[in-house]
């Protein structure tokens, strides 16, 4: 049975996640909405565009402070969903979306 209500970002991928103290940020990627523009791969070493599928993918879904800026940039430059982006960077400590945060309120902006 499908769960009603918004997706809780703190629940996604946490079963196999590293400790929050080691990797306090996570990437939530709406792969089904990726348009293959490759902008993410241009600005972040964490992202690669698969030429055979036309879909991008992150090398790591859990990141630390050293990888934060480039992944935030990847989220911000993603043109999918009419420039709202399909790459989401979430602070695991607060469950707030850091980027792209189109609503400006830290809520997860996925369309599932």
N, C-alpha and C positions, 0 to 999 in steps of 0.2 A: 504494500500500500504506500502510495506517495505521501510524503510529509507535507502538510500545509504550512504556509508561512515562508518567510525568507530563509535562505540558506545561511547556516551559522558558520562563518569562516573559521572559527576555532575547531570545528569538527572535521574539516576536509583534510585528508592525508595524515592525520595525527597518529594513527595506529602504528605506523612505521617511522615516525619522525624522530630526528635527533632531539636531544634536550633543548628546551627554549633558551637556556643560558648559553649554549653553543651556537645555535642558529635561530636567532630571535625573529627572523622574517621568513615568510613563505610566499611562493608564487602560486597563484590560482590562474589557470589558463583555460579559456573557453575555446578549445581547439576546433570545435564544430563550427565556430564563427570566424575562424582565421581566413583571411582572403589572400594570404601568400604575398603580401607586399614586400616583406623582408626588411622593413625599417628597423625592427627589433635587432636583427642580426647585424645591421650596419652600426648600431650604437652600443651593443653589448656582446662581450665574449661568451656570455652564458646562453645566448640564443643562436640557433642555427636554422637555416631554411633548407628543408629537404626538397631538392629540385624535382625528384621523382613524384612526390606527392603534392608539392606546392604548399605544404603546411610547415610552419615554424614549430620549434620545440625548445624548451629550456634544457640545458645539461643538468641543472640542479633546481629542485623545487624549494629547497630550504637553504637560506643564505644568511651570512653574517654581515656585520657593518661594512667590511671591506668590499662586498659585492653589491651593497645597497644602491649606491648612486647610479651605476650602469643599468640596473634592473628597473629602477624608477624611470630612468630616461627611456628605456624600451617600452614601458607601459605608456608613457606620455606621447611617444611618437607613433604608436599603433593607430593606423587609420580605419581599422575595422569598426563596425557598428556606428557608422557616421561620425568617426573621430572620437567616439567614447572609449574605444579600445577593448581588447579581449585579454589583455595581460593585466593581472591585478597583483599588487604587492601589499601584503597584509602584515601588520605588526602582531606577532603571536602573543605578545604580552598584554595587548589591549584589545585585540580583535578588530582594530581599525584598519580600513583601507588607506594606505599611504598614497598610492597612485593606481589609476589615474584620478580617482575621487571626483568624478564629474559633478556630483551633488554638493561637494564641499562640506560634507558632514561626517566623513569617515565610514559610511555604510558601504557594504560590499555591492558593487555595481554589476553583478552578473545577471544574465538573462536566462536562467534555467527554469 
